[in-house]
Amino acid sequence: MPPKARRTIDRRAVARISHMELRARKAMEGYYTGIHKSPYHGLNVEFAEYREYVPGDDLRYLDWRVVARSDRYFIKQFDAETNLNCYLLLDCSGSMDFGTAGTTRLDYAASAAAALALLMLGQGDHVGLVCFDSAVRQFIPPRGNARHFHALLETLESVAPGKDTDLPAVLHEIAEQVRRRSMVILFSDFFDNVEEILNGLQHFRHRRHEVIAFHLVDDAEIDFPYDRVTLFEGMERGEEIIADPQVVAEGYRQRFREFLARIKRGCTEKDIDYELMRLSQPFDRALTGFLARRK
């Protein structure tokens, strides 16, 4: 079988969300001034809390109104703002090569990842990329310069689907490597053991990273529109099964709804942003809706 042609990501569609904003909801660690709240107190952005005055504190930040009311001395503290490191995790397993809406999951995810990379680089953040199937295949560390976007785009346009997936193991591996508090954005179909996937995502939360999970689903997987005896082939291991949709359709749809609900519920319980992305909706429109709701 000839190698799959290199994909071309629509630059105009990518640029359509670049004017939007993706702020971290939790405190981040960075090196430069940016738009995200830092876990370290500074003295120049947004009021956070008081602490008692100790000799040597800058008297400019003494709250004289509190002194007048209580005869006690308190210093105002502020939350500094910072840039962040963002890691885009791209599932490149064989099942990501599926799609009936004119695009595959992997093509869709690559385009959405490119759009978020451009957005975040534009707001001063550093962006990295991890491509994986049953193991990490490519790891591009976060950087923030303009040329870095072209390196990310080159990888996203050339990455090819692999075979088997081991999403839980890869999540644990990456979580151990990402030490600085960061934002982690995952693109996947989540076709693996659900409980183990959620444990892998929890590993990131345990290390105090902010996590966004984009779940890519084709309409055919939800609706199961088949109406005649069909040969179904597994995209990772090549298993084949002949089934009569009239016999299995309702049971399949019920199990798939339960699968989606379990992933969403587990993410919510672990304080992970979850977004279902249907391939029939253009990626830029899906991201625009997500970013608008997230504000």
C-alpha positions, 0 to 999 in steps of 0.5 A: 500500500502506498504511503498516505499523502501529506495533509495540507492544513488550511492556514486560513481556517487556522488563522480564524481563531488566532484573535481569540484567547485561551487562558489557564483557569489555574495558576501557571508557572512561566518565565515571562510576563503573560496573560495567565495567573501565576502561583507566585505573588507579584506586585503589579497586576491583580489584588489577591490577599493581605498579609501582615506587615513585617519590617523591611516590606515596601511601605507603598503596599501598606493599606492605610485604610486598614491601619485607620480602621484596626490599627493593624498593619497589612501589606497588599499582595497581588497575583502576577501574570505569566506565560505558560508551557502548553503541550499538545498531545496528538493520538496518532494510532490507527483508529485516528485514521477513520472518518466519513465526513471528508476528513479523518480524525487525525487530519481534524486533530492536526488542524485543530492543534495547529490552530491552538498552537498559533493562538497560544504562540500569539499570546506569548505562550510556549507550545510543544507537541507530542505525537504517539500511538502505543509509544511516544513517536515525536516529542517537540519541547515547548518554545515560543519564537515565531519559527517554532510554529513552522516546525510544529506545522511541518510535523502536524502536516507530515505525521502519519497514523500508526497502529495499536494504541496504549493511551494510558501508558503514554499519558503516564509517561508524558506526565512524568516528563512534564515537570513545570506546571503547564496546560496539557491539551489531548486530542484522541478518540479515547478507544482504550480502557476508560478507567485506565485513561482517566487514571492517566489524565488524573496523573496530570492533575495530580502534578497540578497541570491543567488538562483539556481533553478533545474527544474526536468522534465521527457521526457514523460512530454515534448514529450507526447509519448502516442498513445492510449486512456489512463487513467491519474491519478493525483499524489497528489490529485488522480484525474483521466481523460481519454484522447485520445492523438491524440486529446490533444497531440499538445495542451498539448505539446504547453502548456508545452513548454509555462510553461517551457519558463515562468519559465525560463524567470521569473528566468532570469528576477530575476537573478536566475540561472535556469537549466532544468534537464531531468531525462533521463540524469544521474544526475552526467553528468547533474551537470557536464555540469551545473558547467562547464557552470557556471564558 
